């Protein structure tokens, strides 16, 4: 059980659900919007924001018709994502100022964090938008070959770039990040970075390095950031994080030491928190005004599942 009607669970995670049947599931050449017909839909990214059709008091959608999206003018990049309910779906990048061509109340331009926080589109559409944003951002950063410096061209519907000069193929990347609930007995280890909003603590996290297992990344990051040693590590859940293209791999880790020695380059503070403390932080009534990330973030899920007993007892525990 991951939640009750009043308790958010995995269904609250942002960007983790998608109705998209991806382009890679199709055989043959990728479709082009010009040949796709009126049933096609287009996700339009204007700079860092996505354009939504959003009637007042209704859930919006980023799946625009070709005619609707056409008011933004020519797209710098256009890619084929796959299908939603049989309809071909594309994504296009236009300059940020194009958002002004889609005024309220009929449309909205939202950054993806606001989109998730507000629930501005159906949950099953958030993952599709995350795909569009991440792949389009990758194209914007990889117009030239990293091998020889020559211009590259779009291929495979936008899921590959090719260099005609040296023949190298380039593919969109996903950056894996380990995020961990480190626990010891009835306490868990949380930290706060200098960029966090005041009073907010979260699970420790860090990028997985080349040639490193998820488990060892959890141990290394915990040790580097807090000096705490970790033993057993288990996977719990994951979340796409399109800023620009990460995958958060949520783990539960068993600490084998208590002393905290924070690295000021990594963390502003780290503490052991009791279950009652975390419950108050989630409820928003902690006496020090401390909080945790919102239910849309995997850190919240890890903490909530620990409190609710979804995460089982530590290995060797008699609980």
Steps between C-alpha positions, in 0.01 A plus 500: 500500500653834395243742633140563599248752360652762732859379483696565179705209370661410169204648314616844617848472344553757228602387147476130594192408294461515123249379240767526233570192288852600408636537149749220564203260520421563132671344203613687190588867454374764739191699409510866392242747624431617145384149413327412825161661432259696720495235775865571585583689818796722586663582835642850465794611717552877500839534663466337844120505499239273346190642330169367632147526373335589829134596522413667832425252784598202284809280487722615215682304232828543315375295202432780254356458151733583207295810418505615859876456533553670163443846645849474659661491156782278383649262753878493550484127574216256445507140619269200492423359846261214423125457544231579756178305453607430141569864411852591390659747743784739421694759701633830377729773633425869440652817652384591849325814379263282295313436826355850462306372198300270731334736750268406786226403557506255211866406543776504761880481486641318804841376607500130582541543876192724517312265269561208739434697818168633370393175334434712193473196271390141558765293677525264201607796285782619725738222398442574132578868557813404692616292203438789262683750720803277562551395138451852363748633757749235388466615137563860603831398662623252237489675164867417442687172511693441822752295302597732213304823557300484176128582489268206565162424349183357656416135428273223636216743557716709731641222718837511329735757350744403228832649393552476124865601539620216723199267497445502876148462640391686814207403721303685771642438845334434832699589812441250785477645851491296820269645764490317831312472823786422739360352820639374830252352743200733528679801351590613149772727367393815316700794373452843350697667227574873500255543210204345687217720611527591871425214738473225240689172546511216251649159430864495393563464127776505242589405145614145430850501356627294203575140595314530830208292625192666645581347838855633504382843388267509800787407732745746344262797494388442859861476617613805299213722614464395864781259597238235584585145392233292324463123477199337331326690218168410336310652207156648573368720215609731217397832349593677176626850577517714183749764624634439251488118472557310823356177636465500878562148633348483846669267750484405866840480670600360838750719688771324699631813673342802670748791503431774244780707346350716229699631207407870469557475126222240486256576782407789725378260770410135563321340794345178625123541522258282695176364355290756695724779369452388139125463549484860625715622210266335251193636679651850508485539878859437607586728797810634321305561179691225319352343187574235235457508120142485365314181411600542134864416591639152557663615826151553640396150387801341671424681825127431484550131426747475790243651736214288367692172525506446122878482535562188704715464810876509474677170431545308825235709677252323728230757425 
